Amino acid sequence: MSQHGAETAGVAFPGQAIDRRAVDAILDANAETALVEALFGRLGVTRAAEIDFADTRAGQPCTYAAGLLSAWGRFGEHADNPVTLGHSLGEMTALVYAGAIDPLDGLELMFELGQVGHEQDRIRPSRLVVLMGLDPSEVDWVCRLAAADTSGVLEPSGFNGPAQTILCGDAKSAQLAGDLARNRGAVVRLLPIRGAYHCSLMAEVLPRWRSAVERVRYRDPRIPVVSSVDGRRRVSADGLADLLTRWLLLPVRWSDAITAAGEAGARALWDAGPGDILRNVARRGSALPFVRLESLEVP
C-alpha cells in the first residue's frame, strides 16, 4: 500500500469551477448508468458535448454527477474512507457519496440549486471573485472599499486558505474589488457562476431552497462528512436539512474543513474532480496533502 493509501485517504469534491473536458469524458463513459440517464434526460441531450456549461443550471448537476461517478469508479459505492468533504456544491456530493442522500435525490437537489441561483441573479445580478496573494486584512479592506464605493453588497463567501479568499455580492462591487486587489498585486479571477452562493443576497430565494432540502430523505452517513460550513463532522442524519439551508448563505470555510478532516483520521485527500481545482487550491497552503489518482494503490 502506498504512503497515502485508500484506507487513509479522504475524498474531496470540488465546486463548479472544474475541467469541462474531464466532465464530458466521465459522463459519456457512464452514459448508461441511472444517474447519467436521469441527468441527460432532464437536460434533453444524448451526450455531454451538447450541454451548455455556461448555464449554471446545467453546469452544477453535471459537476455533481461527474464527481460522484469519479469517486465511485475509484473507491466503489460503499467505500469506508476515513472522511469525505466538499467545497461549495461539493458538500452535497460528499453527503451523497457517504450515503446520507440518495444519488437521484441529490441530482434533483442540484437542479434546484441551479434554479435558485439563476432566480437570484435575475433579481439582482451578482458575481464571485477570487483574490489570491493578499493577506486577510488587505482582502477585508478591498472588500469594504468596493462595497462602500458602489453602495452594494460584497462579502467573503469562501476561505480557501491564508492567501486565497472568494468574495461574492453585487456584480459592480465584485468587479471593483477585483480591480482594487489587482492594483495591490493580487491574482484575480472572476468566476462564471450565476448566483450569489454563500452570500446574504441568496436570502431572497432561501424559502424555496429550504423547502427543497426539507423534502429530501436523509440517512445516517456511512462515513463521516466534514462540513465546510462549520468544520464539524456529521455522523448522523440529524440536522442535515438545517445544515444545507445554512450552506446557501454562509461562506465556505475550506481550510477549516481540511484541518477537521485530518483530525478525523485522513492523512491525505483525494481530489475526486473532475479536474484538479482542489489540488491547485492546496498549492497555496493546505493542512493535508492532495494526492493524484495514480498515487493510490488500486485494490
C-alpha positions in Angstrom: 0.0 0.0 0.0 1.3 3.5 -0.9 2.0 6.1 1.8 -1.4 7.6 1.3 -3.5 4.5 0.6 -7.2 4.2 0.3 -7.7 3.4 4.0 -6.2 6.8 5.0 -7.2 9.0 2.1 -10.3 11.2 2.5 -12.3 12.0 -0.6 -12.8 15.7 -1.5 -15.3 17.0 -4.1 -14.9 20.4 -5.8 -17.4 23.1 -6.6 -18.4 24.2 -10.1 -15.0 25.6 -11.3 -14.0 22.4 -13.0 -12.4 21.0 -16.2 -15.1 20.7 -18.9 -13.2 18.1 -20.8 -12.9 15.9 -17.8 -16.7 16.2 -17.1 -17.5 15.2 -20.7 -15.3 12.1 -20.6 -16.7 10.9 -17.3 -20.4 11.5 -18.2 -20.1 9.9 -21.7 -18.2 6.9 -20.3 -21.1 6.3 -17.8 -24.0 7.2 -20.1 -25.8 4.0 -19.4 -25.9 4.5 -15.6 -29.2 5.5 -14.0 -27.6 8.8 -12.8 -26.4 9.9 -16.2 -29.5 8.8 -17.9 -31.5 10.9 -15.5 -29.1 13.8 -16.0 -29.2 13.7 -19.8 -33.0 13.2 -19.7 -33.5 16.4 -17.7 -31.2 18.4 -19.9 -32.6 16.9 -23.1 -29.2 15.7 -24.5 -27.7 12.4 -25.6 -24.0 13.3 -24.9 -22.1 15.7 -22.8 -20.8 17.9 -25.6 -24.4 19.1 -26.2 -24.6 20.7 -22.7 -24.3 24.4 -22.2 -21.9 24.7 -19.2 -22.2 28.5 -19.2 -25.7 27.9 -17.8 -25.2 27.2 -14.1 -28.4 25.3 -14.1 -26.7 22.7 -16.2 -23.1 23.0 -15.0 -23.9 22.3 -11.4 -25.8 19.0 -11.9 -23.0 17.9 -14.3 -20.3 18.7 -11.8 -22.1 16.7 -9.2 -22.7 13.7 -11.3 -19.1 13.6 -12.7 -17.5 13.9 -9.3 -19.7 11.2 -7.8 -19.0 8.8 -10.7 -15.3 9.5 -10.4 -15.3 8.6 -6.7 -17.4 5.5 -7.2 -15.1 4.4 -10.0 -12.1 4.7 -7.7 -13.4 3.5 -4.4 -16.8 1.9 -5.1 -20.3 2.9 -3.9 -19.8 1.5 -0.4 -16.3 2.7 0.4 -15.2 3.3 4.0 -12.8 6.2 3.6 -12.0 7.9 6.9 -13.9 11.0 5.9 -15.4 12.9 2.9 -15.9 16.6 2.3 -16.8 19.0 -0.4 -16.1 22.6 -1.5 -19.3 24.6 -2.1 -21.7 22.4 -4.1 -19.2 19.5 -3.5 -20.6 19.4 0.1 -23.8 17.8 -1.3 -21.8 15.4 -3.5 -19.9 14.4 -0.3 -23.2 13.7 1.5 -24.4 11.5 -1.4 -21.0 9.7 -1.5 -21.3 9.0 2.2 -24.8 7.5 1.7 -26.7 10.3 3.6 -28.7 11.2 0.4 -29.9 9.0 -2.4 -27.9 9.8 -5.7 -31.1 10.7 -7.7 -32.4 12.8 -4.8 -29.1 14.6 -4.9 -29.4 15.2 -8.6 -32.8 16.8 -8.1 -31.3 19.0 -5.4 -28.6 20.1 -7.8 -31.1 21.1 -10.4 -33.0 23.1 -7.7 -29.7 24.7 -6.7 -29.1 25.9 -10.2 -32.6 27.3 -10.4 -32.4 29.3 -7.1 -29.1 30.7 -8.2 -30.5 31.7 -11.6 -33.5 33.3 -9.9 -31.4 35.3 -7.5 -29.1 36.5 -10.3 -32.1 37.6 -12.3 -33.5 39.6 -9.4 -30.1 41.2 -8.5 -27.0 40.4 -10.8 -24.1 39.1 -8.8 -20.5 37.9 -9.3 -17.9 35.8 -7.4 -14.3 37.0 -7.5 -11.3 35.0 -6.3 -8.4 37.0 -4.8 -5.1 35.3 -4.4 -1.9 36.6 -2.8 -3.4 39.2 -0.4 -3.3 38.8 3.4 -6.8 38.6 5.1 -6.7 42.2 6.4 -6.0 43.5 2.9 -8.8 41.5 1.5 -11.1 42.9 4.1 -10.0 46.4 3.2 -10.6 45.9 -0.5 -14.0 44.3 0.2 -15.2 47.2 2.3 -13.9 49.9 -0.1 -15.6 48.2 -3.1 -18.9 47.8 -1.2 -18.8 51.4 0.1 -17.9 52.9 -3.3 -20.7 51.1 -5.1 -23.3 51.2 -2.3 -23.6 47.4 -2.8 -23.3 44.1 -1.0 -20.0 42.3 -1.0 -18.9 39.6 1.4 -16.4 36.9 1.9 -18.0 33.7 0.5 -15.1 31.4 0.7 -11.9 31.0 2.8 -9.7 28.6 0.8 -6.5 29.3 2.7 -4.4 32.1 4.2 -3.8 33.6 0.8 -6.9 32.8 -1.2 -10.4 34.3 -0.5 -13.6 34.4 -2.6 -15.8 37.4 -2.4 -19.4 37.5 -3.6 -22.0 40.2 -4.0 -23.4 42.7 -6.4 -21.7 42.4 -9.8 -20.4 46.0 -9.8 -19.0 45.6 -6.3 -17.2 42.4 -7.1 -15.8 43.8 -10.3 -14.4 46.8 -8.4 -12.9 44.6 -5.7 -11.1 42.7 -8.4 -9.7 45.9 -9.8 -8.6 47.2 -6.4 -7.0 43.8 -5.5 -5.2 43.6 -8.8 -3.7 47.1 -8.2 -2.3 45.7 -4.9 -0.6 42.8 -6.6 -3.2 40.1 -6.2 -4.0 37.4 -8.8 -7.7 37.9 -9.5 -10.2 35.6 -11.1 -13.9 36.3 -11.8 -15.9 33.1 -11.7 -18.6 32.5 -14.4 -21.2 31.3 -12.0 -24.8 32.7 -12.0 -25.9 33.2 -8.4 -24.6 34.8 -5.2 -23.9 31.5 -3.5 -22.7 31.7 0.1 -23.7 35.3 0.3 -26.6 37.1 2.1 -28.0 38.1 -1.3 -29.3 34.5 -1.5 -31.7 35.3 1.3 -34.3 36.3 -1.3 -34.5 32.7 -2.5 -33.9 31.0 0.8 -37.5 29.9 1.4 -37.5 28.0 -1.9 -34.2 26.3 -1.1 -35.3 25.5 2.5 -38.4 23.8 1.1 -36.2 21.7 -1.3 -33.7 20.5 1.3 -36.5 19.7 3.7 -38.2 17.4 1.1 -35.1 15.2 1.0 -35.0 11.9 3.0 -31.7 11.8 4.9 -29.9 8.8 6.3 -27.0 8.3 8.7 -23.8 8.7 6.6 -21.8 5.6 6.1 -18.6 7.5 6.7 -18.1 10.9 8.5 -18.8 14.0 6.4 -16.9 17.1 7.3 -18.9 20.3 6.6 -17.2 23.3 5.1 -20.0 25.4 6.6 -18.6 25.0 10.2 -15.8 22.5 10.1 -17.8 19.9 12.1 -18.1 16.2 11.4 -21.5 14.8 10.6 -22.1 11.1 11.6 -25.9 11.1 11.7 -28.8 12.4 9.6 -29.9 14.7 12.4 -29.7 18.4 11.4 -28.6 17.8 7.8 -31.6 19.8 6.3 -30.7 22.7 8.6 -27.0 22.4 7.6 -27.8 22.6 3.9 -30.2 25.5 4.5 -27.4 27.5 6.2 -25.0 26.3 3.4 -26.7 28.6 0.9 -25.8 31.8 2.7 -22.8 31.1 4.8 -19.2 31.2 3.5 -17.2 28.1 2.6 -14.6 27.5 5.3 -12.5 25.2 3.2 -9.2 25.5 5.2 -11.1 24.7 8.4 -12.8 21.7 6.8 -9.4 20.3 5.7 -8.0 20.7 9.2 -11.0 18.8 10.6 -10.6 16.1 8.0 -7.1 15.5 9.3 -8.4 15.3 12.9 -10.9 12.7 11.7 -8.1 10.4 10.5 -7.3 11.4 6.9 -3.6 11.6 6.2 -4.3 12.9 2.7 -7.2 13.9 0.4 -8.0 12.6 -3.0 -9.5 15.2 -5.3 -12.4 13.4 -6.9 -12.6 16.1 -9.5 -13.5 16.4 -12.3 -10.3 18.3 -13.0 -7.7 19.3 -10.4 -9.1 22.6 -8.9 -8.8 21.4 -5.3 -5.1 20.4 -5.8 -4.5 23.8 -7.3 -6.1 25.5 -4.3 -3.9 23.4 -2.0 -0.7 24.6 -3.6 -1.3 27.9 -1.8 -1.3 26.2 1.6 -3.2 23.2 3.0 -3.3 21.3 6.3 -3.3 18.0 4.3 -1.7 17.0 1.0 -3.8 16.3 -2.0 -2.9 13.1 -3.9 -3.4 12.1 -7.5 -5.3 9.0 -8.6 -2.1 7.2 -9.6 -0.7 7.6 -6.1 -3.4 5.4 -4.7 -2.9 1.7 -4.9 -5.7 0.0 -6.8 -7.5 -2.6 -4.6 
